C-alpha cells in the first residue's frame, strides 16, 4: 500500500511538472517585449496630388452617361486636391532604413515617417517592388535609430505566439497578439504569395508593419486582411525569409533581380499523374515554353513535369515560381524532369525575369473590358486591384463598376455612375456573368425585384431595391 502511495505521488509530481512546463510557454505578459520593440516601429503617412476638373456649367447637370458630360469636363478648370493614406513600417538599420508595403507609398508625392510617437522625418524611396508588395525607404536625417532584426520565418510553426505592432486607423503604436494560424497561404493579391496567416488583429493602417516572434525578431510583414470592415482574426504577412531577399536587392540595386525559367506551368492532377505513370500528383506541368528562354535553350519541352529545381523537390505547382524567383540570376541549376514516363535531368542557366519579354508584356496595363448588362441597360467593367487601392476598399472586394447608365434603365434614379455592385440577391458578384445570371433568375420570378448591395461613388455601402421592367 505504501509503495502504491509513493508511485501515485511520483505520477502527480511528473504530471504537475509537465503542466508547468507547458504553461511556461504561454506569455504572462507582452509588456517587456512591446516596450523594447515599439521605438523601431514607425507610422507612415503619404500625400498624393489628385487633379480634377470643375464643371464649366455649375448650374446645369448633364444626365449620367451623357457623351457631353466627359466632353465638357475637358473644358473645366483643373483643380488639385490632396489625397492622404496611412500605413506602418519598421526600422532595419541604424541609418534610418525603413521597410513597408509598396501599396502604402505607391504614387506618393510626400512621405512622412513618425518615429517613437512624435518625431517626424521626410523619407525617400530606395526601391519598391509591386510583385511582392515591398518597399524600402530612407529617412532624410543623420540621426541614429534603433533597428530590429529579421528572424527565420521557416522555423515559425503553426500555433507559435506572435505580436503585431502598427498604426491601425491612424491611432499610432498599437500592439496586438495572437498565434500563427497557418502557413503557405495564397489569396490572389500578388504574383508571389506564401503568406503567414495569423489571428493577431490587423486592421487598415497596419499594412507594412512587423509581425514579431517571442524573441523580438521580425518573421513577417503585415500586408493583408480578410474581411470588409476590419480584422476578423484572419491576417496575412509576407514571411521574412522571402522578404529579406527582395529588401536586400532593393537596397543594393534599387530594383529586383529575379530568376527566370521561361515556362508557363499548371497543376499536376491525379488524372495527369496516372497517364504519365507518375507515382502521385506532384511537380509542375510545363504547359508551354517561351522561345529563346533559358528553358528553351536547355531543351525543356511542353508536357514535361518539373519534379525538382536546384535540389528542392516541387510538391505543388505554386512552389516553383517562388523558388525560381529567389534563385540568383545566371546560376546554373539542375532541374529534374519527368518525361516519357522516366526521370531525366537538365542544366539550365537562369535568366532575369525583369528583362524578359514575357515580363514586359505582362506588366503593360490593359484597359479593363466593358460589358453591357442588357436587362439592366447599364454598362459595367470588372473591379481591378488598382480600383481597390485607389478607392481604399477592403482587399477582398469583388464586383463590377457601373460606367454607363442608359436613360431608360431601371437603375437611372437609384444608382450613380462609378458605383460598384458587389452583391445581387445576397449573392457575391465577381464579374458581369454573375450579375447577368442573377438578373435572369429574378426576371423568371413573379416578384421581379432585385436587391443590390453597392459602394457608391463616395465608397459608402448601400442596399438598393430595384423593380425590373
Backbone torsions as a table, in degrees:
resi	resn	phi	psi	omega
1	UNK	NA	-41.9	-179.9
2	UNK	-63.6	-38.5	179.4
3	UNK	-64.2	-39.5	179.3
4	UNK	-62.8	-42.5	179.0
5	UNK	-61.7	-41.3	179.9
6	UNK	-62.9	-44.3	179.2
7	UNK	-63.0	-41.6	179.7
8	UNK	-61.6	-45.5	179.4
9	UNK	-61.6	-40.7	-179.9
10	UNK	-62.8	-43.7	179.5
11	UNK	-62.4	-44.1	179.2
12	UNK	-60.5	-42.7	179.6
13	UNK	-64.2	-40.5	179.3
14	UNK	-64.7	-45.9	178.7
15	UNK	-61.9	-42.1	179.7
16	UNK	-62.6	-41.5	178.6
17	UNK	-64.7	-38.7	179.3
18	UNK	-63.8	-44.4	180.0
19	UNK	-63.0	-43.8	179.7
20	UNK	-63.2	-38.1	179.6
21	UNK	-63.2	-44.5	-180.0
22	UNK	-67.2	-41.1	-176.7
23	UNK	-69.3	-22.9	-179.0
24	UNK	-68.9	-18.3	179.3
25	UNK	-79.0	-13.2	178.3
26	UNK	-88.2	117.6	-176.9
27	UNK	-62.3	135.2	176.2
28	UNK	-77.0	-24.9	178.5
29	UNK	-163.0	149.1	175.2
30	UNK	-101.0	7.1	-170.3
31	UNK	-60.8	-48.0	-178.1
32	UNK	-63.0	-43.1	-179.1
33	UNK	-65.7	-45.2	-179.8
34	UNK	-62.3	-42.7	-179.2
35	UNK	-61.9	-36.7	-179.7
36	UNK	-70.7	-35.6	-171.3
37	UNK	-93.1	-25.1	-174.3
38	UNK	-54.1	-40.0	-178.3
39	UNK	-64.3	-16.9	-177.9
40	UNK	-94.7	-8.5	180.0
41	UNK	-98.7	132.8	-173.5
42	UNK	-118.5	157.2	172.7
43	UNK	-102.3	136.2	-176.9
44	UNK	-119.7	129.3	174.0
45	UNK	-124.7	138.0	-178.6
46	UNK	-126.3	153.3	173.5
47	UNK	-126.4	145.5	-179.9
48	UNK	-137.6	136.9	179.3
49	UNK	-86.9	123.3	178.5
50	UNK	-112.3	126.5	-178.7
51	UNK	-98.6	125.6	174.9
52	UNK	-126.6	164.3	178.9
53	UNK	-118.5	135.3	179.8
54	UNK	-77.8	155.2	178.6
55	UNK	-70.0	122.3	179.7
56	UNK	-69.8	-14.3	178.2
57	UNK	-124.6	77.1	-172.9
58	UNK	-62.1	-23.8	-177.9
59	UNK	-92.2	2.4	-180.0
60	UNK	-129.4	131.4	-178.8
61	UNK	-115.4	119.6	176.7
62	UNK	-70.9	149.6	176.1
63	UNK	-60.6	144.3	179.2
64	UNK	-55.7	132.4	178.3
65	UNK	89.0	-4.4	-179.1
66	UNK	-64.3	135.8	178.5
67	UNK	-62.8	-22.1	-180.0
68	UNK	-75.5	-21.5	-177.1
69	UNK	-60.6	-52.3	-179.7
70	UNK	-68.5	-36.1	-177.5
71	UNK	-62.2	-46.4	-177.1
72	UNK	-76.4	-20.6	175.5
73	UNK	-62.3	-32.2	179.8
74	UNK	-60.9	-25.4	-177.8
75	UNK	-93.6	-0.9	-179.4
76	UNK	-71.7	168.6	179.5
77	UNK	-82.4	123.7	178.8
78	UNK	-62.5	133.3	177.8
79	UNK	-128.6	135.4	179.6
80	UNK	-103.3	139.1	174.0
81	UNK	-134.9	154.0	-179.0
82	UNK	-95.7	125.4	175.0
83	UNK	-105.7	135.6	-176.8
84	UNK	-121.4	156.9	178.2
85	UNK	-145.1	156.5	-178.4
86	UNK	-124.7	149.2	177.0
87	UNK	-160.0	-169.0	-177.9
88	UNK	-130.9	170.2	176.8
89	UNK	-168.6	-177.8	179.3
90	UNK	-150.7	148.9	-175.7
91	UNK	-86.4	129.0	-179.1
92	UNK	-115.5	-1.3	-179.7
93	UNK	-148.0	142.3	-177.7
94	UNK	-61.6	-21.0	179.9
95	UNK	-77.4	-3.8	176.7
96	UNK	97.8	34.7	174.8
97	UNK	-89.7	127.5	-173.6
98	UNK	-120.8	139.0	176.2
99	UNK	-106.5	138.5	176.1
100	UNK	-151.9	-171.9	174.4
101	UNK	-86.4	148.3	175.7
102	UNK	-61.0	-39.8	-175.7
103	UNK	-69.5	-13.9	176.7
104	UNK	-73.6	-35.8	-173.0
105	UNK	-113.2	-0.5	-175.5
106	UNK	-58.4	131.9	177.3
107	UNK	63.0	19.0	-178.8
108	UNK	-77.8	140.2	173.5
109	UNK	-83.2	-40.7	179.7
110	UNK	-133.7	141.9	177.5
111	UNK	-125.7	120.8	177.2
112	UNK	-113.1	128.0	-179.9
113	UNK	-113.3	125.1	178.7
114	UNK	-102.2	123.9	-177.4
115	UNK	-111.9	136.5	175.2
116	UNK	57.3	33.4	172.3
117	UNK	89.7	-37.2	-172.0
118	UNK	-136.1	-14.4	-179.2
119	UNK	-88.7	124.9	-177.1
120	UNK	-111.8	139.8	179.7
121	UNK	-137.7	146.1	170.5
122	UNK	-76.9	152.0	-179.7
123	UNK	-135.2	149.4	174.3
124	UNK	-115.7	157.1	-178.1
125	UNK	-88.6	120.0	174.8
126	UNK	-79.1	-34.6	179.9
127	UNK	-177.1	151.4	-179.6
128	UNK	-143.1	145.9	-178.1
129	UNK	-132.8	102.2	179.8
130	UNK	-63.4	-29.0	-175.8
131	UNK	-66.1	-33.3	176.9
132	UNK	-107.3	-5.2	-178.5
133	UNK	61.2	48.0	179.0
134	UNK	-126.3	140.7	175.4
135	UNK	-137.6	149.8	178.5
136	UNK	-122.1	129.2	-178.8
137	UNK	-115.1	159.9	173.4
138	UNK	-127.3	122.2	177.9
139	UNK	-69.9	134.7	-176.4
140	UNK	-87.0	74.4	179.9
141	UNK	-159.9	161.4	177.3
142	UNK	-101.3	4.2	178.4
143	UNK	-66.7	158.9	177.5
144	UNK	-101.6	148.6	-175.7
145	UNK	-130.2	165.6	-179.7
146	UNK	-95.1	107.9	-177.2
147	UNK	-88.6	162.1	169.5
148	UNK	-107.9	164.7	-179.8
149	UNK	-118.7	159.1	-179.9
150	UNK	-81.3	143.3	172.5
151	UNK	-100.1	-177.0	179.2
152	UNK	-94.6	100.8	-176.5
153	UNK	-67.5	-20.5	179.0
154	UNK	-67.8	-23.1	-179.8
155	UNK	-86.7	-10.2	179.8
156	UNK	-69.4	132.2	-175.6
157	UNK	-115.4	152.0	175.3
158	UNK	-60.4	126.9	-177.5
159	UNK	103.3	-13.1	177.5
160	UNK	-67.1	144.5	175.5
161	UNK	-72.0	142.1	175.1
162	UNK	-142.8	158.4	171.1
163	UNK	-129.5	145.2	176.5
164	UNK	-114.0	137.8	176.3
165	UNK	-126.2	133.8	-178.2
166	UNK	-169.2	-159.5	-172.0
167	UNK	-124.4	58.5	-175.9
168	UNK	-66.0	131.2	177.9
169	UNK	54.8	24.8	178.5
170	UNK	74.1	16.5	-175.8
171	UNK	-82.5	-5.7	179.3
172	UNK	87.4	-170.7	-173.2
173	UNK	-49.5	106.7	-179.0
174	UNK	-125.3	130.7	-177.9
175	UNK	-107.5	129.2	173.3
176	UNK	-128.7	153.9	-177.7
177	UNK	-127.5	160.8	177.3
178	UNK	179.4	-156.6	178.5
179	UNK	-128.1	167.3	171.2
180	UNK	-76.5	119.5	-175.0
181	UNK	-89.3	-31.8	-178.3
182	UNK	-163.4	165.5	177.3
183	UNK	-124.1	164.2	171.9
184	UNK	57.0	41.4	179.2
185	UNK	-84.7	144.2	174.5
186	UNK	-129.9	125.9	-175.8
187	UNK	-125.7	9.0	172.4
188	UNK	80.6	24.6	-179.9
189	UNK	-93.1	-39.3	-177.3
190	UNK	-132.0	171.7	-178.7
191	UNK	-68.4	-39.7	-176.8
192	UNK	-112.1	106.2	-176.1
193	UNK	-128.2	129.9	176.6
194	UNK	-153.7	50.8	-166.3
195	UNK	-66.2	148.3	163.7
196	UNK	-86.8	128.8	176.4
197	UNK	-98.3	135.3	-178.6
198	UNK	-136.9	153.4	174.9
199	UNK	-100.6	8.0	169.9
200	UNK	-65.6	130.0	-173.7
201	UNK	-59.7	123.1	176.8
202	UNK	-126.8	126.2	-176.8
203	UNK	-127.2	178.0	176.8
204	UNK	-56.5	126.5	-176.2
205	UNK	105.3	-16.6	175.6
206	UNK	-78.5	-15.0	-176.3
207	UNK	-53.1	130.5	179.0
208	UNK	91.7	-9.4	179.7
209	UNK	-79.1	165.7	-175.9
210	UNK	-88.7	150.5	168.3
211	UNK	-110.1	118.4	-174.6
212	UNK	-103.2	148.0	167.8
213	UNK	-89.3	-176.8	-175.1
214	UNK	-75.7	-5.7	173.5
215	UNK	-90.3	-3.3	-177.4
216	UNK	82.7	16.2	178.2
217	UNK	-96.7	146.1	179.0
218	UNK	-78.2	119.5	177.2
219	UNK	-112.4	-2.3	178.8
220	UNK	-163.6	158.1	173.4
221	UNK	-111.8	115.6	-176.7
222	UNK	-66.1	125.4	-168.0
223	UNK	-128.6	-38.4	-171.9
224	UNK	-144.6	156.5	174.0
225	UNK	-127.3	155.9	175.5
226	UNK	-109.3	118.0	-177.9
227	UNK	136.3	144.9	-173.6
228	UNK	-79.2	-35.1	-169.4
229	UNK	-112.2	22.1	179.6
230	UNK	122.9	-167.0	-173.2
231	UNK	-68.5	132.3	171.9
232	UNK	-122.3	25.8	178.4
233	UNK	83.5	16.3	176.4
234	UNK	-130.5	97.0	178.9
235	UNK	-119.5	159.8	-175.9
236	UNK	-130.9	137.6	-178.2
237	UNK	-129.2	141.0	175.1
238	UNK	-73.4	125.2	-179.4
239	UNK	-60.6	142.0	-175.3
240	UNK	-62.8	-35.1	-178.3
241	UNK	-64.1	-38.7	176.9
242	UNK	-72.2	-43.2	-176.5
243	UNK	-63.9	-38.5	-174.5
244	UNK	-63.0	-35.7	178.5
245	UNK	-62.0	-45.4	180.0
246	UNK	-66.3	-44.9	-178.1
247	UNK	-60.7	-45.0	179.4
248	UNK	-60.4	-40.0	179.4
249	UNK	-68.7	-40.6	179.4
250	UNK	-64.0	-38.3	178.5
251	UNK	-69.1	-41.9	-175.4
252	UNK	-77.5	-44.1	-172.7
253	UNK	-112.6	-16.4	-173.8
254	UNK	78.6	4.8	180.0
255	UNK	-157.6	173.1	179.7
256	UNK	-97.9	154.2	175.2
257	UNK	-132.8	90.3	-175.8
258	UNK	-96.3	146.9	174.7
259	UNK	-66.4	152.5	-176.2
260	UNK	-141.9	128.1	177.8
261	UNK	-94.6	-41.2	-178.2
262	UNK	88.0	37.2	176.7
263	UNK	-129.1	150.1	168.2
264	UNK	-101.7	133.4	-172.4
265	UNK	-126.2	163.8	176.4
266	UNK	-147.1	170.4	-178.9
267	UNK	-66.5	149.6	170.9
268	UNK	-94.3	108.4	-178.8
269	UNK	-81.7	170.5	177.8
270	UNK	-60.2	-39.9	-178.2
271	UNK	-67.0	-42.0	178.8
272	UNK	-64.4	-41.7	178.4
273	UNK	-59.8	-40.2	179.6
274	UNK	-66.0	-45.3	179.9
275	UNK	-63.0	-38.7	-177.6
276	UNK	-85.8	2.3	179.5
277	UNK	59.8	34.8	176.4
278	UNK	-89.4	140.4	-172.7
279	UNK	-57.7	-33.3	179.2
280	UNK	-160.8	163.6	178.0
281	UNK	-65.4	114.9	178.7
282	UNK	-160.4	165.2	178.3
283	UNK	83.7	-170.5	179.9
284	UNK	-128.1	123.8	-179.6
285	UNK	-81.6	127.3	179.2
286	UNK	-80.3	112.2	179.8
287	UNK	-83.3	-36.5	177.8
288	UNK	-157.8	159.5	-179.3
289	UNK	-123.5	127.5	179.7
290	UNK	-69.7	137.6	-178.6
291	UNK	-63.1	135.8	179.5
292	UNK	63.5	16.6	176.8
293	UNK	-80.1	167.8	177.0
294	UNK	-55.1	-38.9	179.6
295	UNK	-68.3	-40.4	178.9
296	UNK	-61.5	-44.8	-179.4
297	UNK	-66.1	-27.3	-179.0
298	UNK	-88.1	-5.9	177.0
299	UNK	91.6	17.7	174.6
300	UNK	-73.2	139.4	-176.1
301	UNK	-123.9	155.8	173.0
302	UNK	-60.1	136.2	-177.3
303	UNK	101.0	-17.3	174.7
304	UNK	-66.8	151.0	174.0
305	UNK	-116.1	116.2	179.9
306	UNK	-80.2	115.4	-176.5
307	UNK	-97.6	-30.5	-175.9
308	UNK	-149.6	138.3	179.6
309	UNK	-129.4	118.5	177.2
310	UNK	52.3	40.7	176.5
311	UNK	86.8	-4.7	179.4
312	UNK	-103.8	124.7	179.1
313	UNK	-71.1	140.2	179.6
314	UNK	-101.1	103.0	179.9
315	UNK	-79.5	-42.6	179.5
316	UNK	-127.6	154.0	-178.3
317	UNK	-54.7	-42.0	-174.2
318	UNK	-64.4	-16.7	-179.3
319	UNK	-73.8	-32.0	-173.1
320	UNK	-62.0	-49.9	-179.9
321	UNK	-58.0	-36.2	-180.0
322	UNK	-66.3	-42.6	-178.6
323	UNK	-69.0	-43.5	-179.8
324	UNK	-63.3	-43.5	-176.4
325	UNK	-60.7	-34.7	-177.3
326	UNK	-89.9	2.1	179.3
327	UNK	-88.2	142.0	-174.5
328	UNK	-61.6	134.9	176.6
329	UNK	-63.8	135.5	179.8
330	UNK	89.4	-5.6	-178.7
331	UNK	-74.4	141.2	173.3
332	UNK	-85.5	121.8	-177.4
333	UNK	-123.4	146.0	174.2
334	UNK	-87.4	129.9	179.7
335	UNK	-123.3	121.5	177.6
336	UNK	-91.2	130.2	-172.7
337	UNK	-127.9	143.2	174.1
338	UNK	-100.2	114.9	-178.9
339	UNK	-140.2	133.9	179.6
340	UNK	51.8	42.4	173.4
341	UNK	66.8	24.9	173.7
342	UNK	-149.8	159.9	-177.2
343	UNK	-91.0	132.2	174.9
344	UNK	-127.7	171.2	-178.1
345	UNK	-128.5	138.5	177.2
346	UNK	-125.2	148.4	173.4
347	UNK	-106.2	120.8	-177.3
348	UNK	-119.8	132.3	173.4
349	UNK	-94.5	113.8	-173.2
350	UNK	-66.5	138.2	172.2
351	UNK	-92.7	-172.5	178.9
352	UNK	-109.9	125.1	-176.4
353	UNK	-58.1	-46.5	-171.2
354	UNK	-65.2	-18.4	179.2
355	UNK	-102.7	1.1	-178.3
356	UNK	-80.0	150.6	177.6
357	UNK	-63.3	-36.1	179.0
358	UNK	-57.1	-43.1	-179.2
359	UNK	-69.7	-42.4	-178.4
360	UNK	-62.0	-40.1	179.0
361	UNK	-67.4	-42.8	-178.3
362	UNK	-67.9	-26.1	-178.4
363	UNK	-82.3	-15.4	178.7
364	UNK	-65.8	130.0	-178.3
365	UNK	-76.3	122.4	177.8
366	UNK	-95.1	148.3	177.9
367	UNK	-77.5	123.9	-178.8
368	UNK	-57.9	134.7	-178.8
369	UNK	-71.7	137.1	179.1
370	UNK	-101.3	141.0	-178.2
371	UNK	-130.7	147.1	180.0
372	UNK	-95.8	133.9	173.4
373	UNK	-99.0	95.7	-169.4
374	UNK	-56.8	-44.1	-173.8
375	UNK	-69.4	-25.3	177.8
376	UNK	-98.4	-12.0	-178.3
377	UNK	55.9	49.5	175.3
378	UNK	-133.7	160.7	173.3
379	UNK	-115.1	137.3	-176.2
380	UNK	-136.0	164.3	169.2
381	UNK	-138.5	157.0	-178.1
382	UNK	-70.6	146.7	176.2
383	UNK	-68.8	134.5	179.6
384	UNK	-108.9	168.8	176.9
385	UNK	-62.9	-34.2	178.1
386	UNK	-64.4	-38.7	177.2
387	UNK	-61.9	-44.7	-178.1
388	UNK	-60.2	-42.3	-179.6
389	UNK	-70.3	-47.0	-174.8
390	UNK	-67.6	-30.5	-179.3
391	UNK	-98.1	2.6	176.3
392	UNK	57.0	47.6	179.5
393	UNK	-92.1	161.1	175.2
394	UNK	-57.0	144.2	-172.7
395	UNK	-54.8	-36.4	-174.0
396	UNK	-91.0	12.4	-178.1
397	UNK	-64.4	134.3	171.8
398	UNK	-128.2	158.6	179.1
399	UNK	158.8	-170.7	177.5
400	UNK	-127.6	141.1	179.5
401	UNK	-95.4	131.9	178.6
402	UNK	-79.5	118.1	-178.8
403	UNK	-104.6	-16.6	178.2
404	UNK	-155.1	138.9	176.6
405	UNK	-125.9	120.0	-179.7
406	UNK	-74.4	155.9	-175.6
407	UNK	-60.2	-30.7	-178.4
408	UNK	-98.7	16.8	179.0
409	UNK	-74.3	141.3	175.6
410	UNK	-65.1	-12.9	179.3
411	UNK	-91.9	-3.5	-167.9
412	UNK	-50.7	-46.6	-174.9
413	UNK	-102.1	9.2	-175.1
414	UNK	-115.8	-28.9	-174.9
415	UNK	-132.0	142.2	-179.7
416	UNK	-99.9	163.4	176.5
417	UNK	-59.0	150.8	-179.8
418	UNK	71.8	6.5	170.9
419	UNK	-70.6	150.9	-178.9
420	UNK	-111.8	117.9	175.9
421	UNK	-83.1	115.6	-177.7
422	UNK	-108.5	-20.4	176.8
423	UNK	-144.8	149.9	172.9
424	UNK	-141.1	125.7	-175.5
425	UNK	53.2	38.6	177.4
426	UNK	67.0	16.9	176.2
427	UNK	-108.7	135.3	-178.4
428	UNK	-66.4	133.6	179.1
429	UNK	-101.8	121.6	178.9
430	UNK	-106.1	-28.9	-177.4
431	UNK	-156.0	178.7	-176.2
432	UNK	-65.7	-30.0	178.3
433	UNK	-64.1	-40.1	176.7
434	UNK	-59.3	-44.3	-177.8
435	UNK	-66.5	-45.0	178.9
436	UNK	-59.9	-39.9	-178.7
437	UNK	-63.3	-44.7	180.0
438	UNK	-66.0	-42.9	-179.9
439	UNK	-60.0	-44.2	178.8
440	UNK	-63.1	-38.8	178.1
441	UNK	-63.5	-40.9	179.8
442	UNK	-65.9	-41.4	-178.7
443	UNK	-66.5	-20.3	177.9
444	UNK	-86.8	1.7	176.7
445	UNK	-103.9	168.5	179.3
446	UNK	-76.5	-28.7	-173.6
447	UNK	-72.0	-41.9	177.8
448	UNK	55.1	33.9	175.4
449	UNK	-118.3	131.5	-178.1
450	UNK	-115.1	136.3	177.6
451	UNK	-101.1	118.3	178.8
452	UNK	-109.0	144.8	169.8
453	UNK	-113.6	125.3	-175.3
454	UNK	-132.4	156.7	160.4
455	UNK	-99.5	121.5	179.5
456	UNK	-77.3	-175.8	-175.3
457	UNK	-65.4	-16.3	175.0
458	UNK	-96.1	11.1	179.1
459	UNK	64.4	27.2	174.5
460	UNK	-91.9	134.0	-179.8
461	UNK	-79.5	128.3	-177.6
462	UNK	-137.8	148.0	172.8
463	UNK	-102.8	129.7	-176.5
464	UNK	-134.4	125.1	176.3
465	UNK	-95.3	129.7	-176.5
466	UNK	-125.7	129.7	174.8
467	UNK	-87.7	121.1	-178.3
468	UNK	-86.8	145.5	-179.9
469	UNK	-78.7	NA	NA
